[in-house]
């Protein structure tokens, strides 16, 4: 039943996942796992609300040190902290009776790991992230030393080895003070082991391994993982986006364009979970990506659809007309380009759109 819940989570079906784990909590009221996974769902939903689950966020070198003005709704935050505390209390109760219980120790480590993930992604508090991360790492490391075949624990040690080994030089003092050194290569090896041999965390480890492979610019390995995960969880538009983004990073422009267009088609058809994509914003971003990948006619068609959408704001309209002007220049259509660029000048200036339009008109010999 837990595996069924994990499949719901990976397919972005959070409501049935929550219902399943609530049922498991009623059936197993002393087990630390159900409230831990309920807390995980609440964290993922907050990440979705912030549109913070895209691959580009996690492969950015500055992501872990970033700041945000966004605040999690107080009720949701309290519910998350209550669920994770419930998990920790249940694990502690088991350990009070059986101090060596490996599963209780594993869930204690996992709860600390989730606290660290929450700190770095929601609160952007590196100090709290490393404090909880150090606890998770120490518990999981001790568990592995005692039982090297407890493969799920390698995901915890691997992630924190990798992150501690990746922080920028100007933050190294923090890991030194906290006493947490790290090795990126060793961390990635441990994540790979969890992905290959883990029981509970196999898919989660595969997803994290995909992110880390992309961070290391090993796009072939990352793409193989992304495609396999999307095949297993086809309702997840995030996994589909991962495939397209990695194809684009790998220079596979035609493949990336096809994948992006397939995502657009599914969103247009309001397919389950794809209907949660903010289509107008996605289409504008898609048009920009297609333009950069030199699929000019496909990009132009989407900019025109954005312009035809009454919800498109004046700033987006200015950028769309400016982009259409550039596309017409690249396709040697000077009259069409001049028309689009003059339209830009008739609209309010948006992020220097007037300056750019005048420069392009001057290049065309137009006023």
ABEGO torsion letter per residue (X at the ends): XAAAAAAAAAAGBAAAAAAAAAAAAAABAABAAAAAAAAAAAAAAAAAAAGAABAAAAABAAAAABBBABBBBAAAAAAAAAAAAAAAAAAAAAAAABAABAAAAAAAAAAAAAAAAAAAAAAGBAAAAAAAAAAAAAAAAAAAAABAABAAAAAAAAAAAAAAAABBAAAAAAAAAAGBBBBAAAAAAAAAAAAAABAAAAAAAAAAAAAAAAAAGBAAAAAAAAAAAAAABAABAAAAAAAAAAAAAAGBAAAAAAAAAAAAAAAAAGBBGAAABBAAAAAAAAAAAAAAAGBAAAAAAAAAAAAABAABBAAAAAAAAAAAAAAAAAAGBAAAAAAAAAAAAABBBBGGAAAAAAAAAAAAGBX
